[in-house]
Amino acid sequence: MTDSRPVAARGLVKRYGDLVAVDHVDLTVEPGDVFGYLGPNGAGKTTSLRMLLGLIRPTEGSARLFGRDPLEDGAKALDGVAGFVEGPRFYPYLSGMRNLKLLADYDQPPSRSRIEEVLELVELRDRAKDKVGGYSHGMRQRLGIAAALLRQPRLLLLDEPTTGLDPAGMRDMRDLVRRLAGEGITIMLSSHLLYEVEELCNRVAIVRKGRVIYEGQLRELLDTAASGYRLRVLEPEHARFVLLAQSGIEDVRLSDDELRFTGDEQAVAALTLALGKAGIGITALVPETQSLEELFLGMTGGESSDHDRIADSSEVAV
């Protein structure tokens, strides 16, 4: 297998009895992506990540990491891959430093030399000698990323990394993900937080009830959003008739003295001239584009499910 793509999943299925948790999922993550795997809680995201890492066996389909199958190639398939699923776990009675030393010894003893470096990167060096039991949730999340970075990964898999963090912790985690991406690490980020994905990711897959309903460039998805305009004028009723008569202006609505409509840039430019010619003063003309949240809710029907709760809920660090 010569496929150099960090992630290539084809036809992944996971059934638990009559419940289909993951339903013929195809995923492709390209080198350098910050890839958002987006869906409601319980839509199958965590189950998919577990299959990608070889932690559970697919009912059907295949998963490759840099061309290697975790079920066939075992630990070799995880060379250059790191991350955590459902949150990292550590010995709470040991310090952050001691936990990292143990992980290095279990996995790759030479990576001990990187411990100071990764603690500095995740901004935990000052707390490295404190017991993990005294860490905040955000600090444990950052320590989990430090543990993953010991392996010098080319691919970092993060499952809901900001869940449970306060606003400051969420900001710090997003900043950290940006820094890691800037260093050339490919990142696959599972999340149900729309603004987080919109801020961080260049490509996304949206999953609903275990099935991928969109995969591609985030910008292309946002460009499909219906755009419109809000218009405030001195004579809204008069302006409404001008809009209705204007070629290329559609979906005209008047509400609370504000006009809303759709149209391309050329039609809107012509409209402003027509309003001026009619002697109608414009006080505001504001373009509106559907947000990722609106697109997401429209695509998923605003639904949430409990599929992932069927899966093994133990917390795993790779």
N, C-alpha and C positions, 0 to 999 in steps of 0.2 A: 504494500500500500504506500503510494508516494504522495498522497494528499497532504499538503502542508497547512490546510486550514485548521485553526485551533479547535473548532467544533463543527462536526457534520453529523447530524442525526437524521435518520430516515425511517419513517413509518413507526415511530416509537408508540407502543401501546402498553398500558399497565392496567390490568383488571384485578379487582378484589371481589371475588364472587361475581355477582351480577353487576357490580358497580365498575364502570369504566372511568378510571381516574385520569388517564392520559390516553388520548384517542388519535392515533396515527399522526403524531407530531413530526414535522420536518423542521429542522433548525440549521442554519449555516452562520457561523461567526467567522469573519474574515480577520486576518492579522491587522492589529492596530485599532480594531473596533472598541468602542464602549457600547456594548450591546445590552439594551434593556429588554428583559423578559417580563412582560407586563400583564397583569390580570388581577381579578378580584381575589381576595383571600379565599383559599381553597379551590382555585381554578386548575390546579395541577402543576404549578410551577416547581414546588419543592420536590415532588415526585419525579419530575423530569430531570432535575439536577441530580438526584440520587442515581437515576439510571445512567446519566452521562458519566458519573464518577465510578460506576460499577458497584455502588453500595446496595442496589437492588437489581434484580434481573428483569429485563423487559419481558412482557408476555409475548410481544412481537416486535420486530424492527431491529435496528442497529444504531449504535452510537460510536463515533470515532473522535479521539482527541489527538490532533496532529497525525491523523491517519492510523492510530492504534486503537484497538478495541479493549477496554478495561476488563471485559470478561474473558477474553482470550489471552491477552498479554499481561494481565495482572498488574503488579506494581510498575512495570516498565511503561505501561500506558500513561502513568501519572508523572513521568519525567517532564519537568517544565510546567506542571500544573499544580495549583494550590488554591486554597480557599476554605470556606466553611458553609455548612448547611444547617439552618435553624439555630445559628449562634455557636460560638466556640465554647469549649469546656476546658477548665484548668483545675489544678489542685488548689483549693482556696486557702489552705494552710501554708502554702509555699509562696515565695515572692514571685513577682513577674519575671525577674531575671532567672530564678531557679527553674521556673516552669519552662522557659525558653531553652535553657541548657539541657533539660531532660528531653524535650522534643527534638533538639538537635542530635543528641546522642542516640535516640531511638531511630531517627530518620537518616540524617546525613551529618555525622560528627564534624566534618570540616566546616559546616555552616556555623559552628560556635563562634568563629571569628567575625561573623556578621551581626552578632547580637547587639552590640553597642550601636552599630549603624542603624539597624531597623528600629530600635527603641527611640533613637533620635528622630527618625523619619516619622514615627507615629506620635511623637511628642510625649513619650512616657519615661524618658531617661531619668527624670527627677524622682519618679515613683517606682523605679525598677526594683528597689530593695524592699518595698512594702508588700505585705501579703495580699494576694489577689482577692481574698475574702473581704478586704476593705475597699476594693475598687468599685467605682460606680459602673453602671451598665455600659456607658459609653467608653469607659477605660477598658473594660473587658473586650468590647468590640474592637477597639484599636489594638489591644494585645493580640487578638485573634488575627488581625491583619499582619502584625509584626511576625507572628509565628508562620504565617503563610509566606511572608517575604524572605524568611530564612532560606527557602528553597530556590531563591532567585527565579521565580516563575516567569514564563512567557505568557501564561494564561492564568488569570485570577477569577475564580467563581465566588460570587458573594450573594448570599441569600438574605434578602431584606436587611441590609447592614445598618439601617437607621431606625429599625423598629424599636420602640421603647425609649428612644433618646429624647432629651429635651431640645428645644429649638437651637440652642447653642451647640449641643452635641451633634445634631443633624447637620448644621452648617460645617462643623469641623470635619465630619465624615465625608461630606461632599467635596470639601477642599482637598482632603487626602486622596480621594478617588481621582480628582483632576490631576494631582501631582503624579500619581502612579501612571496614569494614562500618558502624561507628558514625558515619562521616562520610557515609553514604548511598550508597556505591558498591555496586552489585550485583556479587556475586562468584560465579563458577562455578569450582569447585575439583575437579579430578580427583585421586583418591587411591585407594590400596589400604589405607590405614591406618585401621582401624575406629574407634579411639579419637579420632583426629583429626577424622573426620567427625562423630562423636557430640558432640564438644565444640563444633564450630564451626557446623554447618549446621542450617538450619531445614527445608529440603526436600532430597530425595535422589532419584537414579535409580540403580538397581542393574543392572549389565550383566553378562551371562554369555554367553560365546562370541559376542560381537557383538550380542546381542539384549537389549533392556531388559526385565527381568522385574518391575520395580517402579518406579513414579515417584509421588511424593506427599510429604506431610508426614512428616518423620522421627518426630515424636511419634505420629502415627497408626500408623506401622509398629511402633514399640516397643510401642504399646498392644495390638497383635495377639499379642504374645508370650505364650506359655503361662506363667501365674504359678503359683506353688506356695509351700509353707511347709515349714520344718524345725522339728520339735518335739522338745524334750528334756524328759523327765519322770522322776520317781523310779521309776515302775513301767512300763517301756515295753511289756511284754507285755500287762499289764492295759489300758493306754491304747490299745493296738492294737485290742482288741475294742470299746472305746468308739467309736473312730474309724469302724470298720467298720459300726457300728450307727447312726451319725449321718447324718441326711438332709443331702444336699448336699456331703458329704465324699467325694472319689473318689481313685483311684490311690494308695491307702495302701500304703506300703512301710516295712519296718523293717530297718535296717542299722546295725550297730555301735552299738546302743542309741539310735539316732536315728530318729525317724519322719519320713517325707516324705509329703506329700499335696497335693491341689489342692482348691480350694473358693472360693466368693465370700465377701465380707466378712461377710455375715449368717450364713452357715453356720459360719464360723470363730468368730464371736462366740458362737454357740450352743454350739459345741464346747467353748469354754473353760468355759462354765457347766456343761456335762455332765461335764467332767473334774473340776471342783471338787466337784460333787455326788457323784461316785464316790470322792472323797477322794484324788485323784491330784494330786500337786504338780507344777506346771509350773516348770521351771528356765530354759527358753528357748523362744521362739516367734518365728521369724525369717521374714519374707516374702522370697521370691525371685522375680525377674523375669528372663526370658531377655534376655541382653545383645544389643546390635547384632551383635557378633561371632558369637554363636550363631545369630542369625537369618540373618546373611549366609552362614555356612557351610551352613546348612540349605537356603537358597535357591539357592546356587551349587554345592552338592555338594562344596564344598571344592576345586573344580577350578581349575587354572591352565592357560593355553595360551600360544602364542607368536604369536598373530595379528599384534600390532602390530610384531613384528620384521620383517615383510615390508615394511612401509611405509618410506618414506624416513626415515632416522634422523638427518638433519641437524637441528641445534638452531636454533630460530627465535624471534626476539623481534619483537613487533608494536608 
